[in-house]
Amino acid sequence: MLRAFCFAEMTTWDLYLGAILFAIRTAPLDKTGMSPAFLLYGRELITPVEALLSSQAASEAPLMDPSQWVISRIRMMKKAKEMVATQLRHLREERVAQEQQLFGETSIEVGDHVLLHHPAAA
Protein backbone atom coordinates (compact mmCIF):
# COMPACT_ATOMS: atom_id res chain seq x y z
CA MET A 1 0.00 0.00 0.00
CA LEU A 2 2.74 2.43 0.96
CA ARG A 3 4.78 1.66 -2.16
CA ALA A 4 1.75 2.12 -4.43
CA PHE A 5 0.92 5.47 -2.85
CA CYS A 6 4.53 6.67 -3.07
CA PHE A 7 4.56 5.76 -6.76
CA ALA A 8 1.31 7.68 -7.37
CA GLU A 9 2.37 10.73 -5.34
CA MET A 10 6.11 10.85 -5.98
CA THR A 11 6.70 14.38 -4.75
CA THR A 12 4.20 14.70 -1.87
CA TRP A 13 3.90 11.18 -0.42
CA ASP A 14 5.51 12.25 2.86
CA LEU A 15 2.63 14.65 3.54
CA TYR A 16 0.26 11.67 3.62
CA LEU A 17 2.48 9.32 5.63
CA GLY A 18 0.51 9.65 8.87
CA ALA A 19 -2.79 8.89 7.15
CA ILE A 20 -1.29 5.95 5.25
CA LEU A 21 0.17 4.44 8.43
CA PHE A 22 -3.16 4.91 10.21
CA ALA A 23 -4.91 3.07 7.36
CA ILE A 24 -2.38 0.22 7.50
CA ARG A 25 -2.62 -0.08 11.29
CA THR A 26 -6.42 -0.11 11.32
CA ALA A 27 -7.06 -2.42 8.37
CA PRO A 28 -7.91 -6.02 9.34
CA LEU A 29 -5.25 -8.57 8.37
CA ASP A 30 -6.32 -11.50 6.19
CA LYS A 31 -4.63 -14.08 8.40
CA THR A 32 -6.05 -12.92 11.74
CA GLY A 33 -9.15 -10.98 10.77
CA MET A 34 -8.05 -8.25 13.19
CA SER A 35 -6.15 -5.02 12.75
CA PRO A 36 -2.61 -4.60 14.09
CA ALA A 37 -3.92 -1.79 16.31
CA PHE A 38 -6.51 -4.08 17.90
CA LEU A 39 -3.92 -6.78 18.52
CA LEU A 40 -1.57 -4.26 20.11
CA TYR A 41 -3.97 -2.05 22.09
CA GLY A 42 -7.04 -4.25 22.53
CA ARG A 43 -9.26 -1.73 20.76
CA GLU A 44 -9.63 -0.19 17.35
CA LEU A 45 -8.11 3.24 16.76
CA ILE A 46 -10.45 6.07 15.87
CA THR A 47 -9.98 9.29 13.98
CA PRO A 48 -10.32 12.67 15.71
CA VAL A 49 -13.72 13.17 14.02
CA GLU A 50 -14.93 9.79 15.31
CA ALA A 51 -13.67 10.72 18.78
CA LEU A 52 -15.60 13.98 18.68
CA LEU A 53 -18.78 12.29 17.51
CA SER A 54 -18.48 9.45 20.02
CA SER A 55 -17.80 11.89 22.88
CA GLN A 56 -21.08 13.62 22.08
CA ALA A 57 -22.91 10.27 22.09
CA ALA A 58 -21.04 9.12 25.21
CA SER A 59 -22.19 12.14 27.17
CA GLU A 60 -25.68 10.65 27.02
CA ALA A 61 -24.58 7.08 27.87
CA PRO A 62 -23.83 5.93 31.45
CA LEU A 63 -20.16 5.49 32.33
CA MET A 64 -18.77 2.04 33.07
CA ASP A 65 -17.17 1.36 36.43
CA PRO A 66 -13.34 1.36 35.96
CA SER A 67 -12.94 -2.16 37.37
CA GLN A 68 -15.64 -3.45 35.01
CA TRP A 69 -13.91 -1.72 32.12
CA VAL A 70 -10.56 -3.35 32.99
CA ILE A 71 -12.19 -6.77 33.30
CA SER A 72 -13.94 -6.35 29.95
CA ARG A 73 -10.64 -5.34 28.30
CA ILE A 74 -8.84 -8.34 29.79
CA ARG A 75 -11.55 -10.67 28.49
CA MET A 76 -11.42 -9.06 25.06
CA MET A 77 -7.62 -9.40 24.87
CA LYS A 78 -7.76 -13.05 25.97
CA LYS A 79 -10.37 -13.76 23.31
CA ALA A 80 -8.28 -11.99 20.65
CA LYS A 81 -5.18 -13.93 21.73
CA GLU A 82 -7.04 -17.23 21.50
CA MET A 83 -8.45 -16.35 18.08
CA VAL A 84 -5.04 -15.39 16.72
CA ALA A 85 -3.38 -18.48 18.20
CA THR A 86 -6.05 -20.71 16.64
CA GLN A 87 -5.69 -19.01 13.26
CA LEU A 88 -1.87 -19.23 13.33
CA ARG A 89 -2.04 -22.91 14.34
CA HIS A 90 -4.40 -23.54 11.43
CA LEU A 91 -2.07 -21.73 9.01
CA ARG A 92 0.93 -23.69 10.31
CA GLU A 93 -0.94 -26.98 9.80
CA GLU A 94 -1.84 -25.95 6.24
CA ARG A 95 1.79 -25.06 5.51
CA VAL A 96 3.03 -28.42 6.85
CA ALA A 97 0.43 -30.27 4.77
CA GLN A 98 1.49 -28.36 1.64
CA GLU A 99 5.16 -29.12 2.29
CA GLN A 100 4.39 -32.80 2.81
CA GLN A 101 2.43 -32.83 -0.43
CA LEU A 102 5.28 -31.15 -2.33
CA PHE A 103 8.26 -32.91 -0.78
CA GLY A 104 6.77 -36.00 0.81
CA GLU A 105 7.32 -37.22 4.33
CA THR A 106 10.95 -36.78 5.39
CA SER A 107 12.60 -38.39 8.34
CA ILE A 108 16.24 -38.49 9.33
CA GLU A 109 17.58 -41.35 11.38
CA VAL A 110 20.82 -41.57 13.31
CA GLY A 111 23.55 -42.65 10.90
CA ASP A 112 21.84 -41.27 7.77
CA HIS A 113 24.02 -39.26 5.40
CA VAL A 114 22.90 -35.64 5.03
CA LEU A 115 24.15 -32.60 3.17
CA LEU A 116 25.35 -29.67 5.26
CA HIS A 117 25.21 -26.08 4.11
CA HIS A 118 28.20 -23.93 5.06
CA PRO A 119 27.60 -20.31 3.99
CA ALA A 120 30.70 -18.44 2.94
CA ALA A 121 32.22 -16.39 5.76
CA ALA A 122 31.83 -12.67 5.16
C-alpha positions as CSV (number, residue, x, y, z in Angstrom):
1,M,0.0,0.0,0.0
2,L,2.7,2.4,1.0
3,R,4.8,1.7,-2.2
4,A,1.7,2.1,-4.4
5,F,0.9,5.5,-2.9
6,C,4.5,6.7,-3.1
7,F,4.6,5.8,-6.8
8,A,1.3,7.7,-7.4
9,E,2.4,10.7,-5.3
10,M,6.1,10.9,-6.0
11,T,6.7,14.4,-4.7
12,T,4.2,14.7,-1.9
13,W,3.9,11.2,-0.4
14,D,5.5,12.2,2.9
15,L,2.6,14.6,3.5
16,Y,0.3,11.7,3.6
17,L,2.5,9.3,5.6
18,G,0.5,9.6,8.9
19,A,-2.8,8.9,7.2
20,I,-1.3,6.0,5.3
21,L,0.2,4.4,8.4
22,F,-3.2,4.9,10.2
23,A,-4.9,3.1,7.4
24,I,-2.4,0.2,7.5
25,R,-2.6,-0.1,11.3
26,T,-6.4,-0.1,11.3
27,A,-7.1,-2.4,8.4
28,P,-7.9,-6.0,9.3
29,L,-5.3,-8.6,8.4
30,D,-6.3,-11.5,6.2
31,K,-4.6,-14.1,8.4
32,T,-6.1,-12.9,11.7
33,G,-9.2,-11.0,10.8
34,M,-8.1,-8.2,13.2
35,S,-6.1,-5.0,12.8
36,P,-2.6,-4.6,14.1
37,A,-3.9,-1.8,16.3
38,F,-6.5,-4.1,17.9
39,L,-3.9,-6.8,18.5
40,L,-1.6,-4.3,20.1
41,Y,-4.0,-2.1,22.1
42,G,-7.0,-4.3,22.5
43,R,-9.3,-1.7,20.8
44,E,-9.6,-0.2,17.4
45,L,-8.1,3.2,16.8
46,I,-10.5,6.1,15.9
47,T,-10.0,9.3,14.0
48,P,-10.3,12.7,15.7
49,V,-13.7,13.2,14.0
50,E,-14.9,9.8,15.3
51,A,-13.7,10.7,18.8
52,L,-15.6,14.0,18.7
53,L,-18.8,12.3,17.5
54,S,-18.5,9.5,20.0
55,S,-17.8,11.9,22.9
56,Q,-21.1,13.6,22.1
57,A,-22.9,10.3,22.1
58,A,-21.0,9.1,25.2
59,S,-22.2,12.1,27.2
60,E,-25.7,10.7,27.0
61,A,-24.6,7.1,27.9
62,P,-23.8,5.9,31.5
63,L,-20.2,5.5,32.3
64,M,-18.8,2.0,33.1
65,D,-17.2,1.4,36.4
66,P,-13.3,1.4,36.0
67,S,-12.9,-2.2,37.4
68,Q,-15.6,-3.4,35.0
69,W,-13.9,-1.7,32.1
70,V,-10.6,-3.4,33.0
71,I,-12.2,-6.8,33.3
72,S,-13.9,-6.3,29.9
73,R,-10.6,-5.3,28.3
74,I,-8.8,-8.3,29.8
75,R,-11.6,-10.7,28.5
76,M,-11.4,-9.1,25.1
77,M,-7.6,-9.4,24.9
78,K,-7.8,-13.1,26.0
79,K,-10.4,-13.8,23.3
80,A,-8.3,-12.0,20.7
81,K,-5.2,-13.9,21.7
82,E,-7.0,-17.2,21.5
83,M,-8.4,-16.4,18.1
84,V,-5.0,-15.4,16.7
85,A,-3.4,-18.5,18.2
86,T,-6.1,-20.7,16.6
87,Q,-5.7,-19.0,13.3
88,L,-1.9,-19.2,13.3
89,R,-2.0,-22.9,14.3
90,H,-4.4,-23.5,11.4
91,L,-2.1,-21.7,9.0
92,R,0.9,-23.7,10.3
93,E,-0.9,-27.0,9.8
94,E,-1.8,-25.9,6.2
95,R,1.8,-25.1,5.5
96,V,3.0,-28.4,6.9
97,A,0.4,-30.3,4.8
98,Q,1.5,-28.4,1.6
99,E,5.2,-29.1,2.3
100,Q,4.4,-32.8,2.8
101,Q,2.4,-32.8,-0.4
102,L,5.3,-31.2,-2.3
103,F,8.3,-32.9,-0.8
104,G,6.8,-36.0,0.8
105,E,7.3,-37.2,4.3
106,T,10.9,-36.8,5.4
107,S,12.6,-38.4,8.3
108,I,16.2,-38.5,9.3
109,E,17.6,-41.4,11.4
110,V,20.8,-41.6,13.3
111,G,23.5,-42.6,10.9
112,D,21.8,-41.3,7.8
113,H,24.0,-39.3,5.4
114,V,22.9,-35.6,5.0
115,L,24.2,-32.6,3.2
116,L,25.4,-29.7,5.3
117,H,25.2,-26.1,4.1
118,H,28.2,-23.9,5.1
119,P,27.6,-20.3,4.0
120,A,30.7,-18.4,2.9
121,A,32.2,-16.4,5.8
122,A,31.8,-12.7,5.2
